[in-house]
């Protein structure tokens, strides 16, 4: 597992809903789970909060069918890499699925199932990287790999390894979530600028180059494992090598 000195801050959730009064039970559940949340009703307020507070996740309630909410979803996605979950009681699930093409990471057609909604939030937030100030103050250790974010240094079994910025960021994200599978889409959102999206092969190329630097046998990696159809995970390197 990853060893880190500082603990992560509570997740910040931005809720966009025109009918906040209906969400009392959900808000109680979020408070019980120690989430910090902010509830806004309008698109303008949502965009202001998005830019000023930098939430870790957005809950977007869709109150009626139509393109307006999908436009808002696209607008939120264009301004933030935070996961977006769309929920509703009034729109069929098959219509909600269209929001995935507008930038949403998930949807739920029955928000009364608050435990399920919170479980989906946890699944998306589990892979969020630590706050930058926490990363800068600590080193990460997974097996025989040590990463010092403040000094931009990496060592494998005590041997220094020099990594370019993108590979360093990729390794830091994987090590900070060691043992967990990070979806490819999440990694791309975290590491590439919204203004400079990667091509379809950029992540695979960076993974390959990083393996060349830290694996004993990049063809049979022990540390950076591919989980087919899902993404990548970082392990302590003591298990049997995998063939990609």
Secondary structure, DSSP 8 states (H G I E B T S, - for coil): --B-SS-----EEEEE-S-GGGGHHHHHHHHHTT-EEEEE-SHHHHHHHHHHH--SEEEEE--SSSHHHHHHHHHHHHH--SEEEEE-SSS-HHHHGGGGGGT-SEEES-TT-HHHHHHHHHHHHTT----HHHHHH-EEEETTEEEETTTTEEEETTEEE---HHHHHHHHHHHHTTTS-EEHHHHHHHHS-TTS---TTHHHHHHHHHHHHH-SSGGG-SSEEEETTTEEEE--S-S-----
